[in-house]
Amino acid sequence: MSHHSRFLFAVLASLLAATPALADQHYSTMIAETGLSATAATLDALPEKSPSDQFALGGVRFLGAVEGALQQLYATQIDQEMTRNSGLPFLRLPLPPNPDAAPFRPELITEVFQGAVSDLEGSLAALDTINDGDDVGVTINLGDIWFDINANGTRDMGEDFATLGAAELDRNLATDATLPTVRFDTADAAWLSAYAHLLSGVGETTLALDPTSAIARVVDSRAAIQALGARTERGYFTGDDGRWVDLFAMFVHAIEGQPDVTRGRAAHAHFSDMIADNQVFWARVAAETDDKLEWIPNPAQTSALPIPFPPDIGATWRAVLDEADAVLKGDLLIPHWRLDQGAGINLAKAMQDPGEIDVLAIFQGEGILPYAEQ
């Protein structure tokens, strides 16, 4: 082989060797430059998708579900203190001010969760194509992620992942901190799928309880009380203008009544799939031998995140998952204050065939009888 040929061969070999690394990171650049929706459309249009493409598509669709919820909430006048205090996914995320927001509608919360559940279906469809033997490598600079909250197509103040998601990674991480770069792998596909099932399960549970009528009831009564002349001095109940009492009333009104059986069963299936995917995730993590900007590491790896991971975290979580799985299957009963050890509530039966819910009757005991057993 001539010197010239060896030189060309070396250049070609180096380019081929560099291609996986370049492909590994171009997803992050695409998100930063074009946004989640455009990235999802580009990946979806690929005629043949690698496992990494499928993970990236599932990831941007997952984040797109968050973006869609934020866009709906941003477009409407909402009480952010109440939504944050609800503790529900999507609702507790901070929003920038919107001077042009439309008046609040009680249907908004239902619409938010309907949209999120629908968007997460697309995420799960992509992630479900990834198997144990697939080689996934998707490097993402978390600082490249942004949510187009005001739907204007540009990255504006308050739309960064740091603003919206840093607190979920580490309560002590400042919103202006430099976020880490993470290389997501095959194990993380199961983790993300589990998270999508968790959010879908919470969404289906919320929709099964029909929050619209409960919210409308409280909003209307609050307006009528204020029209009569609400108290303005601070007290035990009125220190926050009664918001926490209103929020509690919304939860109770929503819980009581007949849940939607179809959505209750869908929620149960999502929670079961969440556990199954988490078990796959921890099995895959335990088998990993590399150490490349890990999301959640095994004891021989180092995480790229500013979060300490105990070396026994995998074993601990797998034990928790086993117990949660037993609860969802009805093999492990949920205790009730009136029942002695050995008796409890069969959650599987309650979610598969829910009857009309009465909060006081559940507390007293009558309401648990259809689902209580030895």
Sequence and secondary structure as in RCSB ss.txt:
>XXXX:A:sequence
MSHHSRFLFAVLASLLAATPALADQHYSTMIAETGLSATAATLDALPEKSPSDQFALGGVRFLGAVEGALQQLYA
TQIDQEMTRNSGLPFLRLPLPPNPDAAPFRPELITEVFQGAVSDLEGSLAALDTINDGDDVGVTINLGDIWFDIN
ANGTRDMGEDFATLGAAELDRNLATDATLPTVRFDTADAAWLSAYAHLLSGVGETTLALDPTSAIARVVDSRAAI
QALGARTERGYFTGDDGRWVDLFAMFVHAIEGQPDVTRGRAAHAHFSDMIADNQVFWARVAAETDDKLEWIPNPA
QTSALPIPFPPDIGATWRAVLDEADAVLKGDLLIPHWRLDQGAGINLAKAMQDPGEIDVLAIFQGEGILPYAEQ
>XXXX:A:secstr
  HHHHHHHHHHHHHHHHHHHHHHHHHHHHHHHH HHHHHHHHHT SS  HHHHHHHHHHHHHHHHHHHHHHHHT
B   HHHHHHH  TTTTS     TT B   TTHHHHHHHHHHHHHHHHHHHHTT  TT   EEEEEGGG B  TT
 SSS  TT BHHHHHHHHH TT  TTS   EEEEEHHHHHHHHHHHHHHHHHHHHHHHT HHHHHHHHHHHHHHH
HHHH   S  TTTTTTTHHHHHHHHHHHHHSB   HHHHHHHHHHHHHHHHHHHHHHHHHHH    SSBSS  TT
S BSSSS   TTHHHHHHHHHHHHHHHHHTSS B  TTS TT EE HHHHHHS   B HHHHHHSGGGGGGEE 
